[in-house]
Structure formats: structure tokens, C-alpha cells
Amino acid sequence: MDSGTISLKKSENGSMRLYVFSPSKHDRLYQLQMETLSDRLPTLTDHQITIAEVFEHENGHIGEDELGGDNCHGLRQQFHIMPGQFKVVLVSDSAVKLCAESCISCEEVIMRIENKPLETRSSGF
């Protein structure tokens, strides 16, 4: 992938993206989130949701494709992710469907893509 801004639109195969922003792979919230999602990966795949893992100082992934450091940095800027911040963002049809600063369930992701209204949730709620 080229460095710079990555399109928010659905990928060519029609999938939506669930961005998991984390300081690193060792962050506890990241590990909990990925454990939660991996348990339901077939369900996410059935709904054409691609998981993107985006880190501060490490290469990430969008599905099976590696995401270089420049792209990770660009995405963190594009979504206004602060250093050290954990955030999960669901993007569908060029629109943010979910933005959370704590771990989310697979059911919550599915509910959002089935035309539920946008809500922003923070770990303080």
C-alpha cells in the first residue's frame, strides 16, 4: 500500500473496515479486543468486515495485508488518534458507524452495520 491517506470507502470486495488503533501489540486493551474479535471471526467474515490493526511504532495489518509504519501514522492522523490512545472505529460506506475508546463486542459491530444510528462511546461511560 502507498503511504498517505487510506480511503474510508468499502474495499473492492465490498467489506467494511473495523480499525483497532493501539499503541502496540502488547497493549492490554488491544489484546482483549483481538481476543474478543478472534472468537467471532467467522461471523465478522460473513458480514464482510475486515479488521485493520493500526499501531504507533509498529507495522500493522488490514486483513492479511501488511500496513507499513507510514500508513499506520497516516491513519492515526486521519482518525485523530492521540499517542498512547486505544480506539476502535467501524467504517462502512465512507461513514464512521462506531467509535469507541474501549473494547467492543462482535454483536455491537454487527448491530451498527445493520443501519443502527451512530453513537460515540467512551470508556468513561
LOPADREN-787727 format. One record per residue: residue in three letters; x, y, z of N, C-alpha, C in turn. Coordinates in nm, 3 decimals. Atoms other than C-alpha are relative to their C-alpha. Layout:
+------+---------+---------+---------+---------+---------+---------+---------+---------+---------+
| type |   neast |  nnorth |     nup |  caeast | canorth |    caup |   ceast |  cnorth |     cup |
+------+---------+---------+---------+---------+---------+---------+---------+---------+---------+
|  ALA |       X |       Y |       Z |       X |       Y |       Z |       X |       Y |       Z |
...
+------+---------+---------+---------+---------+---------+---------+---------+---------+---------+
//
This chain:
+------+---------+---------+---------+---------+---------+---------+---------+---------+---------+
| type |   neast |  nnorth |     nup |  caeast | canorth |    caup |   ceast |  cnorth |     cup |
+------+---------+---------+---------+---------+---------+---------+---------+---------+---------+
|  MET |   0.084 |  -0.119 |   0.000 |   0.000 |   0.000 |   0.000 |   0.087 |   0.124 |   0.000 |
|  ASP |  -0.074 |  -0.125 |   0.002 |   0.115 |   0.351 |  -0.066 |  -0.020 |   0.073 |   0.131 |
|  SER |   0.016 |  -0.079 |  -0.121 |   0.181 |   0.584 |   0.223 |  -0.097 |   0.114 |  -0.026 |
|  GLY |   0.095 |  -0.109 |   0.015 |  -0.062 |   0.864 |   0.288 |  -0.136 |  -0.040 |   0.049 |
|  THR |   0.136 |   0.024 |  -0.044 |  -0.435 |   0.870 |   0.335 |  -0.055 |  -0.125 |  -0.065 |
|  ILE |   0.065 |   0.120 |   0.050 |  -0.620 |   0.543 |   0.300 |  -0.148 |   0.027 |  -0.009 |
|  SER |   0.142 |  -0.027 |   0.024 |  -0.970 |   0.554 |   0.159 |  -0.088 |  -0.060 |   0.108 |
|  LEU |   0.098 |   0.048 |  -0.097 |  -1.259 |   0.521 |   0.403 |  -0.107 |  -0.085 |  -0.066 |
|  LYS |   0.104 |   0.073 |   0.070 |  -1.472 |   0.358 |   0.135 |   0.018 |  -0.150 |   0.019 |
|  LYS |  -0.008 |   0.145 |  -0.003 |  -1.553 |  -0.010 |   0.127 |   0.112 |  -0.044 |  -0.093 |
|  SER |  -0.104 |   0.053 |   0.087 |  -1.272 |  -0.216 |  -0.017 |  -0.066 |  -0.059 |  -0.124 |
|  GLU |   0.052 |   0.047 |   0.128 |  -1.309 |  -0.362 |  -0.365 |  -0.096 |  -0.117 |   0.015 |
|  ASN |   0.088 |   0.115 |  -0.017 |  -1.473 |  -0.680 |  -0.232 |  -0.125 |   0.035 |   0.080 |
|  GLY |   0.122 |  -0.043 |  -0.067 |  -1.741 |  -0.474 |  -0.053 |   0.005 |  -0.008 |   0.151 |
|  SER |  -0.006 |   0.014 |  -0.145 |  -1.615 |  -0.527 |   0.300 |   0.011 |   0.135 |   0.071 |
|  MET |  -0.015 |  -0.117 |  -0.086 |  -1.631 |  -0.277 |   0.581 |   0.127 |  -0.018 |   0.081 |
|  ARG |  -0.123 |   0.009 |  -0.078 |  -1.332 |  -0.195 |   0.797 |  -0.027 |   0.032 |   0.146 |
|  LEU |   0.001 |  -0.022 |  -0.143 |  -1.303 |  -0.225 |   1.171 |   0.145 |   0.029 |   0.039 |
|  TYR |  -0.135 |  -0.042 |  -0.037 |  -0.994 |  -0.025 |   1.271 |   0.018 |  -0.016 |   0.150 |
|  VAL |  -0.036 |   0.013 |  -0.141 |  -0.832 |  -0.122 |   1.601 |   0.132 |   0.074 |   0.016 |
|  PHE |  -0.118 |  -0.083 |  -0.023 |  -0.590 |   0.156 |   1.697 |   0.054 |  -0.029 |   0.138 |
|  SER |  -0.062 |   0.032 |  -0.128 |  -0.344 |   0.072 |   1.971 |   0.144 |   0.049 |   0.002 |
|  PRO |  -0.141 |  -0.039 |  -0.007 |  -0.009 |   0.196 |   2.098 |   0.092 |  -0.113 |  -0.048 |
|  SER |  -0.082 |   0.114 |   0.041 |   0.132 |  -0.157 |   2.043 |  -0.079 |  -0.129 |   0.011 |
|  LYS |   0.061 |   0.133 |  -0.011 |   0.052 |  -0.526 |   2.015 |  -0.003 |  -0.048 |   0.144 |
|  HIS |  -0.009 |   0.043 |  -0.140 |   0.137 |  -0.554 |   2.384 |  -0.098 |   0.072 |   0.091 |
|  ASP |   0.099 |  -0.074 |  -0.078 |  -0.133 |  -0.311 |   2.499 |  -0.113 |  -0.095 |   0.043 |
|  ARG |   0.099 |   0.093 |  -0.055 |  -0.383 |  -0.492 |   2.724 |  -0.137 |   0.016 |  -0.067 |
|  LEU |   0.128 |  -0.019 |   0.068 |  -0.693 |  -0.334 |   2.564 |   0.003 |  -0.060 |  -0.140 |
|  TYR |  -0.013 |   0.059 |   0.134 |  -0.567 |  -0.436 |   2.220 |  -0.011 |  -0.152 |   0.009 |
|  GLN |   0.003 |   0.145 |  -0.014 |  -0.510 |  -0.793 |   2.337 |  -0.140 |  -0.051 |   0.033 |
|  LEU |   0.137 |   0.038 |  -0.034 |  -0.857 |  -0.813 |   2.492 |  -0.093 |   0.015 |  -0.120 |
|  GLN |   0.085 |  -0.023 |   0.117 |  -1.020 |  -0.664 |   2.181 |   0.022 |  -0.107 |  -0.106 |
|  MET |  -0.029 |   0.099 |   0.103 |  -0.844 |  -0.901 |   1.944 |  -0.045 |  -0.140 |   0.043 |
|  GLU |   0.050 |   0.128 |  -0.051 |  -0.929 |  -1.199 |   2.164 |  -0.152 |  -0.009 |  -0.019 |
|  THR |   0.146 |  -0.006 |   0.017 |  -1.296 |  -1.094 |   2.159 |  -0.038 |  -0.018 |  -0.147 |
|  LEU |   0.031 |   0.008 |   0.142 |  -1.295 |  -1.050 |   1.781 |   0.039 |  -0.134 |  -0.060 |
|  SER |  -0.044 |   0.128 |   0.059 |  -1.100 |  -1.367 |   1.703 |  -0.096 |  -0.113 |   0.034 |
|  ASP |   0.099 |   0.101 |  -0.037 |  -1.361 |  -1.572 |   1.889 |  -0.119 |  -0.001 |  -0.095 |
|  ARG |   0.117 |  -0.014 |   0.089 |  -1.622 |  -1.446 |   1.638 |   0.040 |   0.034 |  -0.144 |
|  LEU |  -0.050 |  -0.033 |   0.133 |  -1.410 |  -1.410 |   1.324 |  -0.089 |  -0.052 |  -0.113 |
|  PRO |   0.089 |   0.044 |   0.108 |  -1.641 |  -1.630 |   1.109 |  -0.123 |   0.090 |  -0.017 |
|  THR |   0.116 |  -0.090 |   0.007 |  -1.935 |  -1.402 |   1.196 |   0.038 |   0.131 |  -0.067 |
|  LEU |  -0.046 |  -0.125 |   0.062 |  -1.737 |  -1.091 |   1.105 |   0.026 |  -0.020 |  -0.149 |
|  THR |  -0.027 |   0.031 |   0.139 |  -1.625 |  -1.253 |   0.781 |  -0.130 |  -0.013 |  -0.079 |
|  ASP |   0.131 |   0.014 |   0.066 |  -1.985 |  -1.345 |   0.696 |  -0.063 |   0.136 |  -0.029 |
|  HIS |   0.053 |  -0.136 |   0.018 |  -2.072 |  -0.975 |   0.733 |   0.096 |   0.089 |  -0.079 |
|  GLN |  -0.098 |  -0.069 |   0.083 |  -1.775 |  -0.876 |   0.511 |   0.070 |   0.113 |   0.075 |
|  ILE |  -0.073 |  -0.098 |  -0.081 |  -1.591 |  -0.693 |   0.789 |   0.147 |  -0.040 |   0.003 |
|  THR |  -0.144 |   0.020 |  -0.003 |  -1.214 |  -0.660 |   0.755 |   0.057 |   0.073 |   0.121 |
|  ILE |  -0.063 |  -0.062 |  -0.117 |  -1.013 |  -0.593 |   1.071 |   0.133 |   0.061 |  -0.041 |
|  ALA |  -0.126 |  -0.070 |   0.023 |  -0.735 |  -0.336 |   1.048 |   0.063 |   0.028 |   0.135 |
|  GLU |  -0.075 |  -0.023 |  -0.124 |  -0.475 |  -0.333 |   1.324 |   0.101 |   0.110 |  -0.028 |
|  VAL |  -0.083 |  -0.119 |   0.027 |  -0.300 |   0.006 |   1.345 |   0.074 |   0.037 |   0.129 |
|  PHE |  -0.083 |  -0.026 |  -0.117 |  -0.009 |   0.070 |   1.583 |   0.079 |   0.129 |  -0.015 |
|  GLU |  -0.079 |  -0.124 |   0.001 |   0.202 |   0.370 |   1.680 |   0.137 |  -0.017 |  -0.064 |
|  HIS |  -0.139 |   0.013 |   0.042 |   0.552 |   0.239 |   1.617 |   0.030 |  -0.137 |  -0.060 |
|  GLU |  -0.017 |   0.133 |   0.059 |   0.497 |  -0.099 |   1.451 |  -0.082 |  -0.007 |  -0.128 |
|  ASN |   0.083 |   0.025 |   0.117 |   0.368 |  -0.224 |   1.119 |  -0.130 |  -0.064 |   0.046 |
|  GLY |   0.129 |   0.059 |  -0.032 |   0.002 |  -0.318 |   1.127 |  -0.048 |  -0.088 |  -0.114 |
|  HIS |   0.061 |   0.083 |   0.104 |  -0.237 |  -0.514 |   0.906 |  -0.139 |   0.049 |  -0.031 |
|  ILE |   0.140 |  -0.012 |   0.041 |  -0.555 |  -0.467 |   0.709 |  -0.034 |  -0.136 |  -0.058 |
|  GLY |   0.020 |   0.138 |   0.038 |  -0.684 |  -0.820 |   0.686 |   0.134 |  -0.071 |   0.004 |
|  GLU |  -0.128 |   0.069 |   0.008 |  -0.386 |  -1.023 |   0.571 |   0.111 |   0.088 |  -0.059 |
|  ASP |  -0.098 |  -0.090 |   0.060 |  -0.212 |  -0.726 |   0.405 |   0.073 |   0.080 |   0.107 |
|  GLU |  -0.079 |  -0.077 |  -0.095 |   0.073 |  -0.563 |   0.593 |  -0.022 |   0.149 |  -0.024 |
|  LEU |   0.019 |  -0.145 |   0.002 |   0.030 |  -0.196 |   0.677 |   0.127 |   0.061 |   0.057 |
|  GLY |  -0.127 |  -0.056 |  -0.042 |   0.360 |  -0.010 |   0.692 |  -0.015 |   0.113 |   0.100 |
|  GLY |   0.000 |  -0.105 |  -0.101 |   0.456 |   0.245 |   0.955 |  -0.053 |   0.134 |  -0.049 |
|  ASP |   0.051 |  -0.126 |   0.056 |   0.384 |   0.541 |   0.725 |  -0.151 |  -0.002 |  -0.012 |
|  ASN |   0.145 |   0.012 |   0.011 |   0.033 |   0.413 |   0.658 |  -0.066 |   0.000 |   0.137 |
|  CYS |   0.054 |  -0.001 |  -0.137 |  -0.025 |   0.348 |   1.028 |  -0.005 |   0.143 |   0.053 |
|  HIS |  -0.005 |  -0.140 |  -0.044 |   0.085 |   0.704 |   1.103 |  -0.108 |   0.083 |  -0.069 |
|  GLY |   0.101 |  -0.074 |   0.076 |  -0.140 |   0.841 |   0.828 |  -0.142 |  -0.028 |   0.050 |
|  LEU |   0.132 |   0.034 |  -0.052 |  -0.443 |   0.653 |   0.959 |  -0.023 |   0.058 |   0.139 |
|  ARG |   0.013 |  -0.057 |  -0.135 |  -0.376 |   0.766 |   1.316 |  -0.029 |   0.150 |  -0.010 |
|  GLN |   0.029 |  -0.142 |   0.021 |  -0.372 |   1.127 |   1.191 |  -0.140 |   0.019 |  -0.056 |
|  GLN |   0.130 |  -0.011 |   0.066 |  -0.679 |   1.077 |   0.971 |  -0.115 |  -0.016 |   0.099 |
|  PHE |   0.105 |   0.025 |  -0.098 |  -0.882 |   0.947 |   1.267 |   0.025 |   0.073 |   0.133 |
|  HIS |  -0.030 |  -0.084 |  -0.117 |  -0.727 |   1.192 |   1.520 |   0.028 |  -0.086 |   0.124 |
|  ILE |  -0.039 |   0.088 |  -0.110 |  -0.574 |   0.918 |   1.738 |   0.123 |   0.059 |   0.067 |
|  MET |  -0.109 |  -0.059 |  -0.077 |  -0.353 |   1.062 |   2.011 |   0.103 |  -0.107 |   0.037 |
|  PRO |  -0.101 |   0.097 |  -0.045 |  -0.024 |   0.898 |   2.117 |  -0.047 |  -0.072 |   0.127 |
|  GLY |   0.038 |   0.080 |  -0.115 |  -0.091 |   0.617 |   2.361 |  -0.148 |  -0.036 |   0.007 |
|  GLN |   0.145 |   0.019 |  -0.005 |  -0.462 |   0.607 |   2.276 |  -0.041 |  -0.132 |  -0.066 |
|  PHE |   0.065 |   0.117 |   0.057 |  -0.666 |   0.291 |   2.215 |  -0.136 |   0.046 |  -0.051 |
|  LYS |   0.131 |  -0.037 |   0.055 |  -0.968 |   0.332 |   1.988 |  -0.039 |  -0.103 |  -0.105 |
|  VAL |   0.056 |   0.089 |   0.101 |  -1.193 |   0.113 |   1.774 |  -0.097 |   0.083 |  -0.085 |
|  VAL |   0.082 |  -0.078 |   0.092 |  -1.355 |   0.266 |   1.464 |  -0.053 |  -0.093 |  -0.110 |
|  LEU |   0.063 |   0.077 |   0.107 |  -1.602 |   0.094 |   1.231 |  -0.039 |   0.095 |  -0.113 |
|  VAL |   0.028 |  -0.083 |   0.117 |  -1.623 |   0.243 |   0.880 |  -0.074 |  -0.083 |  -0.103 |
|  SER |   0.081 |   0.064 |   0.103 |  -1.890 |   0.150 |   0.626 |  -0.058 |   0.108 |  -0.090 |
|  ASP |   0.054 |  -0.097 |   0.096 |  -1.997 |   0.332 |   0.311 |   0.056 |   0.141 |   0.022 |
|  SER |  -0.070 |  -0.127 |  -0.020 |  -1.742 |   0.610 |   0.377 |  -0.044 |   0.075 |   0.124 |
|  ALA |   0.048 |  -0.066 |  -0.122 |  -1.904 |   0.686 |   0.713 |   0.044 |  -0.080 |   0.123 |
|  VAL |  -0.034 |   0.064 |  -0.128 |  -1.797 |   0.615 |   1.069 |  -0.130 |  -0.046 |   0.064 |
|  LYS |   0.120 |   0.059 |  -0.059 |  -2.058 |   0.380 |   1.216 |   0.014 |  -0.019 |   0.150 |
|  LEU |  -0.026 |   0.023 |  -0.142 |  -1.893 |   0.330 |   1.556 |   0.138 |   0.052 |   0.033 |
|  CYS |  -0.129 |  -0.048 |  -0.049 |  -1.616 |   0.496 |   1.752 |   0.001 |  -0.023 |   0.151 |
|  ALA |  -0.003 |   0.034 |  -0.142 |  -1.522 |   0.354 |   2.093 |   0.143 |   0.006 |   0.054 |
|  GLU |  -0.131 |  -0.007 |  -0.066 |  -1.235 |   0.412 |   2.335 |   0.020 |  -0.116 |   0.096 |
|  SER |  -0.014 |   0.122 |  -0.079 |  -1.284 |   0.072 |   2.497 |  -0.035 |  -0.117 |  -0.091 |
|  CYS |   0.029 |   0.120 |   0.079 |  -1.330 |  -0.285 |   2.376 |  -0.148 |  -0.008 |  -0.035 |
|  ILE |   0.138 |   0.016 |   0.045 |  -1.645 |  -0.364 |   2.180 |  -0.025 |  -0.147 |  -0.032 |
|  SER |   0.037 |   0.138 |   0.030 |  -1.832 |  -0.688 |   2.119 |  -0.027 |  -0.014 |  -0.150 |
|  CYS |   0.034 |   0.031 |   0.139 |  -1.886 |  -0.854 |   1.785 |  -0.146 |   0.038 |  -0.027 |
|  GLU |   0.142 |  -0.031 |   0.016 |  -2.261 |  -0.811 |   1.838 |  -0.022 |   0.149 |  -0.022 |
|  GLU |   0.013 |  -0.145 |   0.017 |  -2.219 |  -0.434 |   1.870 |   0.041 |   0.042 |  -0.141 |
|  VAL |  -0.044 |  -0.030 |   0.136 |  -2.028 |  -0.424 |   1.541 |  -0.109 |  -0.037 |  -0.100 |
|  ILE |   0.104 |   0.047 |   0.092 |  -2.296 |  -0.627 |   1.362 |  -0.123 |   0.091 |   0.007 |
|  MET |   0.115 |  -0.088 |  -0.018 |  -2.572 |  -0.410 |   1.509 |   0.022 |   0.132 |  -0.075 |
|  ARG |  -0.028 |  -0.130 |   0.065 |  -2.401 |  -0.094 |   1.373 |  -0.006 |  -0.009 |  -0.151 |
|  ILE |   0.003 |   0.009 |   0.146 |  -2.370 |  -0.223 |   1.019 |  -0.140 |  -0.030 |  -0.051 |
|  GLU |   0.138 |   0.024 |   0.039 |  -2.736 |  -0.318 |   1.018 |  -0.084 |   0.125 |   0.024 |
|  ASN |   0.066 |  -0.131 |   0.005 |  -2.827 |   0.054 |   0.999 |  -0.044 |   0.057 |   0.134 |
|  LYS |   0.028 |  -0.065 |  -0.128 |  -2.826 |   0.149 |   1.366 |   0.065 |   0.137 |  -0.002 |
|  PRO |  -0.057 |  -0.135 |   0.001 |  -2.759 |   0.520 |   1.434 |   0.137 |   0.006 |   0.065 |
|  LEU |  -0.133 |  -0.022 |  -0.054 |  -2.411 |   0.648 |   1.509 |  -0.006 |   0.047 |   0.144 |
|  GLU |  -0.018 |  -0.047 |  -0.137 |  -2.319 |   0.682 |   1.874 |   0.147 |  -0.008 |   0.030 |
|  THR |  -0.138 |   0.005 |  -0.044 |  -1.984 |   0.761 |   2.024 |   0.001 |  -0.044 |   0.144 |
|  ARG |  -0.005 |   0.056 |  -0.132 |  -1.895 |   0.563 |   2.328 |   0.142 |   0.018 |   0.054 |
|  SER |  -0.129 |  -0.020 |  -0.061 |  -1.613 |   0.635 |   2.567 |   0.014 |  -0.093 |   0.118 |
|  SER |  -0.023 |   0.090 |  -0.113 |  -1.453 |   0.426 |   2.838 |  -0.053 |   0.058 |   0.130 |
|  GLY |   0.051 |  -0.065 |  -0.121 |  -1.589 |   0.678 |   3.090 |  -0.147 |  -0.022 |   0.024 |
|  PHE |   0.144 |   0.020 |  -0.015 |  -1.950 |   0.570 |   3.035 |  -0.029 |  -0.134 |   0.059 |
+------+---------+---------+---------+---------+---------+---------+---------+---------+---------+
//
